[in-house]
Amino acid sequence: MPSRRVLVTGMGFVTPHGDDADLIFDRVYAGESAIRTIRSGREEVAADVLVGTADWSPDEVTPLQKVAMDPVAQMALVAARRALGQAGLDQHDETLSAAGIYMGCGLGGAESHEEGYDEYHRRSSRKVRPSIVPRVMANAPAAHISMTWGIRGPSHTFSVACSSSAAATGEAFRAIRDGYLDCALAGGAEAMLCAPILVAWEAMGVIAKEHPDGPAASVRPFDLARTGFALAEGAGVLVLEAEEHARARGATPLGEVVGYGATSDAFNLTQPSMEGQAQAMKAALADAGIDAEAVGYVNAHATGTKVGDIAEIHAIKEAFGAHAARLAVSATKSMHGHLVGAAGAVEMGLTLMGLARGRVPPTANLTDPDPECDLDCVPLLGRELPDLEYALSNSFAFGGSNVSLVARRVTD
């Protein structure tokens, strides 16, 4: 099979920091948190909860689409439009007709799920909207992207919790590198900020508690005072193309995907395994054909949980050896929250933008590092790294699904 270079030619996002890629990166690089407190739940059981709500305009979605689509698909559609526009592929043409769609989604249409159950249980009615079934499907984002732009290549949806969109991106990368496709849209979407879902996450003990300095200071990966993450919503879509295909049509490369590693912990449904995470990183480096010393930055999965952050730090040390002490490692979830099925794609996009700009985002709120998280975790402010060529982005999930992606700055 051929082994081709895979370039990123478009990126589109809907995030708590907005839906403009450059502005999102600038805000994250400045250490600006988008985490806030909302009042969630029915009046009798309402409570304040920390979340990262998407900052975007639903006006870009038509009234008819809003009827047919849960917010998770609506946000995916807007992110795809941004990515295709940047790639110069926003018109129906031969490239899009033959392209593939690789999307990740952890839950599907949570808001539509809640609506259906509310109609049945609270109102004791069997008359629910028939549109609920297609709205809740996890593959609805991919399906609506396909229908909107006439994309008739393979369409796959990956649902491996927090690794979903990273796995989708890795599999799209492989399909193009190995000659099965010339172009693919890859990414993910998630919109689960519904009261019952938030309550369930709170019950697991992983949602951050509000810090005395306010909501923005509450998500603190690697910090001694960390208490968990803020659940967030949004979407991220990348346009991947074979190099010869992209250059033939005059596309501008934004970066390159060069390696993909995926492993399973085979350990515990909710507890991380350092060994599985380290193996995913080693596999990604081997797939990229580079030594660990070539990587200068790791965008960590780091959710801000006590156990998870320590496990990842130890995994990085295992994967990179002595070079781990020279890495810049940061956790952008400290600012945009945990987007679950969209997390990997958004974080890979931030990693690619950091490579192109020669600067990496910080870990916000890292004022008192945990002694067990003793790598260079880029506290508080972003850092200029003009010689940065390779970076790695981690996504680790409940169920023990680990994905690592390696990106390279394009200079030629």
Secondary structure, DSSP 4 states (H G I P E B T S, - for coil): -----EEEEEEEEEBTTBS-HHHHHHHHHTT----EEEEES-GGG-EEEEEE-----GGGS-HHHHHH--HHHHHHHHHHHHHHHHHT--S--HHHHH-EEEEE-SS--HHHHHHHHIIIIIS--S---TTHHHHH-TTHHHHHHHHHHT--S-EEEE--GGGHHHHHHHHHHHHHHTTS-SEEEEEEEE----HHHHHHHHHTT-BPPPBTTBGGG---TTBTT---B-EE-EEEEEEEEEHHHHHHTTPPP-EEEEEEEEEE--S-SSS--HHHHHHHHHHHHHHHT--GGGEEEEE----S-HHHHHHHHHHHHHHHGGGGGG-EEE-THHHH-B-GGGHHHHHHHHHHHHHHHTEE--BTT-SSB-TT--SB--BSS-EE-TT--EEEEEEE-TTSEEEEEEEE----
